[in-house]
Amino acid sequence: MAWNKEDIIEFRNLLGLDRSQFAKFLSVDTRSVIRWEKGLNKPTGTPEAILSGFREKIKKDPDSLPAIRNLISGSIEVGGLAYLIVKILDLMKIGEEGRGW
């Protein structure tokens, strides 16, 4: 499902983030978030995939929202997307004997 300006604003607010935090979480410029929220552009590529993945997870498991907020908060503090990738790899147990690399 494509993201429209209302979806972006609603999802950012659901996560409890201001525009700057939302941008850092997605590793984009704050001006990109402003353009999305004005309906001038839409998220594409990696930001769209990240947003869609989190939206799908929250729809399937609404009780996961607090944990997702904590994960996102940590990613913002530590460095955005790189932190999320490390956490995902950790959850997948990449690198353990017999799995992954």
N, C-alpha and C positions, 0 to 999 in steps of 0.2 A: 504494500500500500504506500502510495506516495505521501510525502509530508507537505501539508499546507501551512500557512502562517499561524492559523489557530492551533493546529496540532503542535507546532514547535513551542509556542507560548505556553500552552497547557502542559506539555511534557516537561519543559524547563521548570515551571512552577511546581509540578508534582514532585520533581527531584529536589526542590528547595534551593535552586541555584540562581544567582544573578547572571546577567549576560556574560560578564567577564569569566566567571567560573565555568559556565556552560561551554564557552569557547575554549578555555584551557583544557577541559575534560575531553573535548573532541579534537584537540590540536588544530584549531582554526583561529583565525583572527576574529576579534570581537565584532568588527565591521561585517563579517560574514553572517554572524548571528543576527545582527540588526537587519541586514538585507533579507534574511529568511523570514524574520518576524514582520517585516513590512510587505512581504509577498513579492519582492523583487527577484529573488532567487530561491532555489530549493537546495537542501543538502543533497549531495551526490557522493558517489564513491565511498570511501572509508567512513566519513561521518554519517552518511545515510545508513550504512550497514550496522554501525555501532548503535545508532538510535533505534533502528528497527529490531535489532537483537534484544535490546533492553526492553523495548515496548512489548515484544512478544513474550518475554519472560514474565513481565509484570502482569500481562493479561492472563497467562496460564497459571500464575502463582502470585496473586495479590499480596499474600503474606510475606513475599520476598522483598517488598519495597524497602523496609528498614535496612536490610542487609545490602541491598543495591545502593541505597543512599550512602552507607558507610564505605562501600567499595569505591564509589565515585568520589567521595570526599577524600579518601586516601590517594586516589589517582591525581586529584587536583594538587594536593600538597606535595606529592613526590615527583610529578612530572607528566601528568596526562596519560596519553595512550601507551607509553612504554610500560608504565606501572600495570595497566590493565592486561597487557600482553603477558607480563611475567606472572600475574595472578592466574590467568587462564591456563598458561602452561603448567603452573603448579597444580591447579585443579585437575588437569589432564594427566598429571604425573609423567610428563615428558622427561625422558632421560633415565627413568628407572630401568632396572634390568629387565630385558625382554619386552620393553615397550618404548615406543618413540624412537629416538636416535640411538 
